């Protein structure tokens, strides 16, 4: 009798583990063009397309959701079947997730209005200006660690009208994402980069998975992402958004 109960327990455990692995994951993200964004009511962008290709190669099923960044990040922290992207791999986040990637990189940059007279020779020069960032952003966290105070908003797109109106002097954004976002918001050519910050690895972005995602699934995803990059597919994806 005890042996039968034990065998039944083992069978239930095995079925649960198999079900967890087979269960569709949820990939949450934010509006961060050209890497993640809505196109024709679907989640698209460079990172998204790389992951779409990767899950096909890995045999993994995933649903993509575009959300405010703090909510997207919190879901991946608290729900066992959720991963978030494009997430910077910081020391503070390292043990909170299992990491897939890197997917892309976007150099941390301070932007000003195109007609601004501000000149920055280094980080210290930026400390006297009002600098805009947004909640939960690792690039903003990096800038603050350099001693630059940030005025944060809920979503990054709110910083562009603030910059245009002179309510902030500088805006921290990605070297590629900043101009792309400005162009999309009707401000093409209205901003200019003044200062790049950090080491290249500081701007690498990943898929960050909750620790509840099985290790073998994370490995399959990592192997698939590397294959997408190795065979040139990632470069072709990137070229579509230029």
Order of alpha helices (4+ residues) and beta strands (2+ residues): alpha-beta-beta-beta-alpha-beta-alpha-beta-beta-beta-alpha-beta-alpha-beta-alpha-beta-alpha-beta-beta-alpha-alpha
